[in-house]
Amino acid sequence: MKKLVLMILFFVSAIPLSAQEYREIPVNVYRDKMKAGWIGQIAGVCWGAPTEFKFNGIIIPENKMPQWNPEMINNAFGQDDLYVEMTFLRSLEQYGLNVSQRQAGIDFANSSYQVWAANNAGRTNLRRGIAPPDSGHPAFNIHADDIDYQIEADYSGLIAPGLPQVAIELGEKFGGLMNYGDGLYAGQFVGGMYAEAFFESDIKKIIDAGLACIPQDSQYAEMVRDVLRWYDENPNDWTTCWQKINEKYQKNKDYRRLTYNTGDSNIDAKINGAYILVGLLYGKGDLDQTIILSTRCGQDSDCNPSNAGGVLFTTLGFSKLPPRFSEKLDETKKFSYTAYDFPALVDVCEKLARQAVLQYGGRIVKRNGEDVFSIPVQNSFSGQKKTVRRGLLGRRATTSATALSKQLKPQLKPYKPSWQPDPPQNVRFTEAELQLINFRDYELTEVVAKFFPGWRLTDCGPDMDPGFRAEYSGKKNVVMTHPKSRGEACVLTKNVTIPKNKKTTLKLVVAAHDAAKAEFDWELIVKADGKELLKQRIAGDWKEITVDLSGYAGKTVKLELLNQPNGWSYEAGYWHEISIQSK
């Protein structure tokens, strides 16, 4: 009896009072799933792209849904859904996970691609010297609750298997460049879902994991709970769920308090996030249906299926995907404005994931000669009963109760809605930091004055990195301009005295973006004293245009040359010559 008691006491004493749970995933399995996550994003955005913002406040009819064609996959390389987040990956690759937000802001300010909404407002703020986090603060950014960081947060979970705290902190750093409040939480939610998708295939549990990464009293969290409840009420009728989403998050202005647009077109993160969930829930694990349903919900109907497809594809892994989603992918082509082709993209994500695992308390161990990530379980509901779902080769290690409570609970900042924000910090870049930003308003003014003497530039927007081009499409010394917004032209102005008794013409040599193609265009408008003399679509390569000014002989006239937006897709105007010729 005494021996039995001693054995029992020894056994009890060997059990730790508190144990840290670990989940393990072989690096080759992680890489396979991460690779699938990128393919899901790519497939979703390419498939939905023809419908983007063409169906607002209505369901896309089934016969208007594009059919998937494997060749579509290569339409991804010019998609902002992808290359913007690769800017963030590049900052992380160059400076590590601890890159400062100010450096991240400088890198984003130096991007040369076209962006919209919160991205555009945030980048414009950065280029004007407004440092983060003020660049995304509602005091300076009317787009704070827009969709932008939601559509580009996938990277934050793809490099953080089982590590939601990484997705949360990367959201604060990169999402704060252009978003605030629900606009920021949207990206942290998406990142949290990806982080869990490496270990979990149950969509509801994946959604719960994302929900645990954001303040529970936020409107975004309310939306997630709503969609989960509406799904449970009608699990086989996605259109009824859609109607409820539309009633609350489209028609009720209390849920659109700080998004840019208030009409049928709705770029708010909440309603578009709801459409991600419709695809994930009602798609019921089917790859095609998940993307199709997220698309058919409408609004930003390429971004939403991209997020939904990425999360679901991650749960499966690249090796289990149907070939139709990847067989035609050109792995030698680089994503626009980035250093990455597809293999390089996968490599940099693995590199960063290795850093994240080690930095956040994990280990890289050898099992059967292969590297394995051993990842501490992070559970936002610390204090409640924890059900640990072990991954491949799950192991347990011990730690103290105090360390356990800190390690298990990712740290969330208090809820701050965009319509009741903290005061801005009123931070600005230093002069030394400003010198690292390539685009500066005054530099563009100087460029115009140098190459087109007497002409003055106004209302030039920052998209596509306007300014001097040493060479463009065979011509040297070119100035590129871009409209300020969808409804505002960029304008070149000069007061000119027209000689008497001479034939006087204005000569322009202009081109559009990507001169080898014809799909990108803008409208050239020429005015004299407010009267329109010419309106011409500019597409493709260089065009020589003349405008007769003889009707103003003997007068001083105000000439205006407008780079007018036309469809708001790559609206850059390229100017090689602006001259007044009299004979």
N, C-alpha and C positions, 0 to 999 in steps of 0.2 A: 504493500500500500504506500509506504513512504517513497519507494522508488517511482511509483506511478505519479505521485504528487510532484516529485522533483522533475520528472519528465514533462509534465503539464506546465509547470512554472517556467522551465527552460523554453518550451515551445512558444508560450505567450510572450516571453521577454524578447524572442527573436522577431516578433511581428512589429514593424515600425508603427508608431502612433499616427504618423501621417506620411503618406507616400506620394511622390510625384509620379504621375503616369506619363509614359512615353508612347508615341506611335511611331512606327518605323515604316519606311518606304525605300526600296532600293533606288539608287539614283537613276538607273536605266528605266525604271517604271515611272519615276517622277518625270523624267525627260519625255517619255512617251505620252504622258498625260498633258504635260505642258505644251508639247507640240500640237496635240489635238485641240487644246484650248485656242491656240492661234488660228488653226484651220477653221474652227467654229466661228470665231470672229470674222474671219475673211469671208467664209461662205455666207454668213448672215448679212453682212453689209453689201456684198456683191449681188445677192439675190434680191434684197429689198430695195436697192438703189433706184431703180426706175420709178418707184412709187413715192419717194421721199417728199413729204409735205404736199402731196397732191390730193390726199384724202384726209380732211381735217374735220373732226367731229362726226365722222361717219365711218362705218366699216367698209373696207375695200371689198367690192364684190368678188366672188370666187373667180369669175371669168376675167377679172382684171389683174389677178395675181400672176406674175411672171412664172414661166416654167424654168426649172433648173437645167442648166446646160453646163457640163464640166468645163467648157472654155471660159465661163464667167469668172472663174477663180482668179484669172490674171487681171481682172478689172480692179483688184485690190490695191495695186501699187500706188495709185494716185488718190487714195481715200484718206480724208483727214481723220476718220475714226481710228486709223492705224498710225499714221506718221506722227501725229501729235504726241501720242503716248510713247513713241520711240524717241522723241526728244527727251522725255523724262528718263527713259532707260539709258540714254547716252550720258546724261548728267551723272547718273548712278554709276555707270561703268567708269567714267573718268575720275570721279571724286569719291566713290564709295557710298555706302548706305547712309553715312553721316554727313553727306553734302549739305551745306547750309541752304536755307530757303532763299537767301539773297543770291547765292550763286545759281540756284535753280531758276530764279527769276531772270538773271542776266542771260542764261542759256535760252530761255523761252523768248525773251525780248529779241534775241538774235536770230530766231527762226524766220525763214523767208517765205513760208507758204501762206496761202489765204486761209483766214479763219473768220468765224462769225460769232455773234452773240457774246456770251461771257468770255470766251477765249479772246475775241477781238478787243473787248473792253479792257480785260485784264492786261493783255499785251500792250495795248496803247498806253495804259497807265504806267507800265514798267518802262516803256520807251520815253515817257515824259518825266521819268525820275521818281515816280511814286513807287516806293519799295514795298515788297510783301511784308506782312499780310495785307497792307492797305490796298494793294492792287485789286484784290477781290472783295474788299469791304463795300457794303451797300452805299456808304457815303460817296464812293467814287465809281461804283459799278452798278448800274441799274439792272444788270443781267444776273445778279448774284444767285438767284434760284433757278437759273436756266440749266439745261441738260448737260452742259459741256463736260464737267469732270466725270459725270456718270458714264459718258460714252468712251472715255479714255482711261478709266481706272482699272481695266482688265489686267494690265501689267502688274499692278500692286498685289494681286492675289496669285498670279502665275509665277511670281518669284518668291512666294511665301507659303509653301505647302504646310497646312496645319498651323499657320502662324498669323492669326487675325490681327495681332497687335502691330505687325508690320504693315498690313493694309491700312489700319487706322492712322498710323504715324505718317506713312507716305501720303495719305489723303490730306492730312494737316499741312504737309510740306508743299506738295505739288497742286493739290486741289485748291489750296488757299491762294494760289496765284491768280485765280479767276473766279472762284465761287466762295459762298458763305452759307451758313445755315443749311437748309434742305438741299441746296445745290451741292454742298460739300458732303453731306451725309449720304447722298445718293451714290457717290463714288466709293465711300467707305463700305456701304452695304454691298455693292457689286464686288469689291475686292474681298470682302469677308466670305461671300459665296464661293468665289474661286478657291480661296484658301482651304475651304472645307471639301470642295469637290474632289480633291486628291485622295480623300479617305472615305467619302460617303457618296452613295448613289441615290439615296432617298431624297427627292426634291424638296419635300417639306422640311426635312432636317437641314438641308443646305440653306434654305431660305431662313430658317431659324438662326443658323450660324451668322448669316449676314445681318439679320435683325439685331443680334447681340452686339454688333459693332457700332451702333449708332444710339443716340439718346432716345430712350423709350417714350419721352413726352414730345418728341418732334412730330410734325405733320407727316413727315416721310414714314416714320415708324407706324403712325396711324394708318397710312395708306397700305402698308404691307399687311398689317393685321386685318384691315378691311378685305383685301383681296383673298387672303387665306380663308376668312369667314364666308365670303360670297362663293368661293370655290366649294367649300364644304356643303353649302346650302344647295348648290346646283353643279355637282361635279361633272356632269355630262352636257352642260349647256353653257358654252363660253360666251355666247352672245348676250345672255342675261347678265352675266358678270360684267361684260363690257358696258351694258346699259347703266349699271349701277356706278361703275367707274366714271362714265361720262356725266351722269347726273351730279355727282359730288365733286369730282376733280376737274371737270370742264366747265360746268354751268355755275357752280358756286364760287363766287369771286373771293370768298374768304380763304380758298385754297389756291389762289393765284395772286397773292398780295404783292409779291415782288418778283414777278417774271415780266419780261419785256413786253410781250404781246397779250392782249386781252380778248381777241376775237376768236374765230373758229380755229385759227392756227395757234397751237399751244405748245410752246417749247419748254414749259415748266418741267422740272425733273420728276415731279411726283406722278403726273399722269403717264408720262413715257415710261417711268419705272414700273407702273402698274401693268403696262403692256408687255414688259419683259416677263413679269410674273404670269400673265395670261398664257404666254407661250410655254413657259416652263411647267406650269401646272396642268393645263389642258392638253399640252402636247404628250403628256403621259410617257415620257421617255423616248418618243419617236423623234428622230433627228429632223426629218422633213416637216412634220406637223408643228414641232416647236418653233421653227423658223417661220413657217407659213402663218401661224396664228399670231405671233408677235408682229409680223408684217401687216396682216390684214386688220389689225387694230387701228392702223393709220398713224397720222401725225409724223413723228420722226421715224419713219418706217424702214429705214436701213440701219440706224443706230440701235434700235431696240432688239431686232432679231440678231444683231451682232453680239450684244451682251448675252442674250438667251442662248444662242448657239454656242458661244464660247464656254459658258458654264457647263452645259450639258455634254458637249464634246469632251471636256476635261474629265468627266466621270468615266468615260469609256477608254480613252487612250487612242493614239494615232493608229496603232496596229489593229484596232477593232473597227475603224471607220470604213464605210463603203468606199471603194476606190473613186467613185464619181466625184467625191469632194476634194480630191488632191491629185489625181493622176495627171492632170494637165497643168499643174502649178509649175511655173518657170522659176526654178530655184536659183538661177543665175542672175535674175533681175533684182535690182535694189529698189526698196520702197522709196518713193519720192522724198527728197530732202533729208534722207537718212544715210547712215553708213552701212545699213544692213540689207543683205539679201536674206532669204528664209533660213538657210543653215546658220548664218552669222547671228540672226535674231535668236534662234534656239540656243546657240552657244552662250550668248551673253546672259540669257535668262538663267541658264544653269550656273554660270559663274556667280551671279548675284544671289541665287538661291543658296548656294554653298555659304556665302557670306552671312545671309540672313539666319540660317540654321545655327551657325556657330555664335553669332552675335546675340541671339535670343535664347540662349541656354541649351541649345541642342548639341549633338555630336555627330560626327561622320565616322562610322565604324565599318569594319570589314566583316562581311558574312559570306562565306564560301568564295572568298577572293574578290568580292564585289563591294563597291562603296554603297553604304546604306545611310540614309538620313534617319537619325534617332531624334525625334522632335517632341519637346515637352508639350503636354496637352494644355491648351489655353481655353478656359471656359469663362465666359462673361457672367455666368450666373453663379459665381463663387458663393459658397455658403449653403446652396441648395444641394440636394442629393445629385451626385454626378454619375452619369452612366457613361463609362468610357468605352468607345467602340475602337477596338484595337485594329490597326492596319496590318499590313504584311509584317510578319516577324515581330509582333509587338513585344515590348519588354517593359519592365518596371524598375525604377530606381527610387531611392528614398531621399528626402530632404526634410528640413525642419518645418514645423507647422507654420511659423511666421513666414519663412521663405515661400512655402507652398501657397499661402493666401495671396501673396504678391504676384507669384508666378502664374497662378491660374486665372487671374482677373485682369484682362486688358483694361487699360486706363482710358476712360472716355472723358472728354471735357464736358462741362455743363451745357445743356441745351441753350442755344442762342439763335432765335429766329431772325431771319434777315430783316424783318420789319421792326424788330426791337433789338438791334445789335449792341454790343459793347461799343464804347466810343472808339473811333479810329485811333491808331497809335501815332499818326502824323509822322511817319518815318519816310525818309527820302534816301535815295542812293547818294553816296559821296561822289565828289568830282572824279576821284580815281575809278570808282565803279562805273560811272557814266562813260568814261573813256573806253570801257570794255564793251559797250553797247554800240553795235555797228550802225543802227538806224537812229538818226537824230534829225529832228525837224529842220534845224538851222542848216545842217549839212545839205539837205535837199534844196533848200532855198539858194544856197551858194552854187550848187551844181547848175540849176536853171539859169542863174545870172551869168555864169561862165560860158555856157554853150549857146544860150539864147539871150543875148544882151537886151536889156530893157523889158523883158517879159517877167511877170510876177506870178508866182504859183500860190493858189489858195485852195483850201478844202481837200488836200491830198490825204487819203487814208493810209494807214500803215500796212495794209495787207500786201503780201507778195514782195515785201521789201523794196519799195520804190527807191529810185536814185540812179546813180551813174552806172552804165554798163560799158566797159571798154570795147566790147564787141557784142553784137546781137545779130544773128542770121545774116552774116556777111557784111554788116556795116559797122564801122567803128564810131566811138563817141556817141552813145545813145543814152537818152534820158527816159526812164520808165516812171509812169505815174499810175495811180490807182484811185478810183472814187472813194469818197469818205464813207459812204454808206449806200445801202440799196437805193435810196431815193435822192442822193446828193452827188452831183458831178464834181470831179476835180477840174479846176479852171485855171487856165493860163491867160493872163490879161496884159495888154499893152496899149498905150495911147499912141496913135500913129498919125502923122500929117501926110495926107495924100497929095502928091504934086499935081499942078494944073497941066492941062494939055499933054498928058502922057497916059498911056495904058498901064495901069497898075494892077498887079495881081499878088495875091497871097499864095505862096507855095509851101506845101506841107509834104513831108515824106514820113509816113506813119505805118505801124504794123500792130498786129495783135499778139497775144501770148501763144507760145508754141507755134511758131510761124509755119511749121510743116503741116499743121492740121487746120481744119476750117471750123471746128465746133466751138472754139472760144472766140468771142467777139465783143465789141463795144461800139457805141455810137459816137461818131465825131460830129459835133455841132459847132458851127462857126457863126458868131454874132457880131454885128457892127452897131454900136449904140443901142443895143438891146434887140435889134431886128435880126431874125434868123436868116442867114444867107445860104447855109448848107446844113443838111442832116444826112449822114451817110454811115452805113454799117461798115465797120472795119473788122475783117476776119482774115486770117492767114498772113501771108508774107507782105513785104513792103509794097506800099501803094503811093504813087505820086499824085497829089491832088492840088488843083489850082482854083482859086476863087477870085472872080473879077471884082476889084474895088474901085473901078473907074467912076462909078456913080457918086463917089465921095470926093472927087477931085477938088482940091483947094480947101478941104476941110480937115480938121483934126478929129479923128474918130476913135472910139474905144473898141478895140477888138477883143473878143473873148473866144477862146478855144476850149471846148468842153470835152473831157473824157467822161462821157455819160454812161452809167451802168445800163446793161441790157441783158436781163435775166439773172444777173448776180452770180456768174460763174466765170472765174478767171478774167476779170474785167480790166486787166492791165493794158495801158496804152503805151506804145513804144514810139518815141519821137527822135528822128534822125536830123530833120531839117525843118526850120520855121524861118521863112525869109519873105521880105517884101521886095518885089521886082518891078521896076518901072522902065518903060521903053518909049 
